[in-house]
Amino acid sequence: MTKRKVRRFTAERRAAFLEHLRLSGNQAAARSVGFDRTVPEQRRRRDAAFVLECRAALEEASRRLAGTNGTHADQCEASVKFRMPGSGARASSPGTKHAG
């Protein structure tokens, strides 16, 4: 039996995750730094600054992918929802159904 390698959410991995999130606008950013998608979700539950950084990255991705420079915070919020600390809401995106 092999022991799983522990990967820490270091400042370098955090920066790499946020950069990939800015470019892609999706949770595949976690895999780009060697994490399961649940790792950033867990971090957001206990780190309010990280929540804000993720929102900013998603807004930037939304603008870039839409090909505009305007603010699309409402569209971003509607298209990608993250579990916010203490909210109990599940992460989702359009067209995704979660069993309840």
Protein Blocks (a to p, Z undefined) as FASTA:
>chain_A
ZZdddddddfklmmmmmmmmmmnopaklmmmnopafklmmmmmmmmmklmmmmmmmmmmm
mmmmnopabdcklmmmmmpccddehklpacddehiacdZZ
